[in-house]
Amino acid sequence: MTQRAGTVEQNLIPANAQHRYQVRTQDIPLSCPMPGMYLWNSHPKVFLPIEETGEAKCPYCGAQYCLGDEKE
């Protein structure tokens, strides 16, 4: 049996658990909730335009996303 997105076997974070998220260019196209979040307790998926300004706010939950690649 294959794993489904959002099952308890996966190491996911709760959707909308924070109000500010740091995202990377690899996360574009950006959606809320993001792929690494549980989907069962969240709002419908919405794509957010973050490329021009480097910031976006979800119209459903108010989560703010900030684009910034960390240098290692």
N, C-alpha and C positions, 0 to 999 in steps of 0.2 A: 504494500500500500504506500502511495506517495504522500508526502507531507503537503498540507494545504497552507496557504498564507494565513497567518494569524492564529495558528494552533499553539497550544501550550508547550509543544515539543520544541518550538523555536525560541531563540533568544531575542525577543522583540521588546521594544519599550512601549509603555502605554501611550496611546494617541492623545494629543493635546495636554500632556502632563506638564509642559512648560509653556511659558508665553513667549520665549525668545529662543530661537535655534540658529546656530552657526552652520551654514551649509557650504559645500564646495562646488566647483564647476562640474565635477563628476555627477552631482545631484540634479543637473539640468537635463531635461525639463523638470522643473520643480513642481511637486504636487503636495497638497495637504489633504489627508495625512500622507506622510512619506512612506516609501515601501517597507522600511524597517519598523513600522508601528503596527500595533494591533488594529484591525479594522472593525471588529465586531461592535465596539463601543464608540465609534466615531461618526462624523458627518459624511455626506457624500464626497467623493474625491473631486478636488478642484485643482486646476493647474494655475500656477501663479507666475506672472511675468516679473522676473527678478534680474534679467540680463542688463537692462538699461541703467537702472539706478543702484543696483546692488542690494536693494531691500524690497521686501514684499510683505503684505499683511493678508492673512486668510479672512475672507468675508464671513465665514461661518463661525470660527472659534476665536478669531482675533489673534492667533499666533503670529508672531513677527519673525521673519526669516532674514538673515543677514548673510550676504555672500562674501566669503573671505577664505582664500586658500592659505592654509598654514604652511609655512616653510619649515622643513626639517633639517 
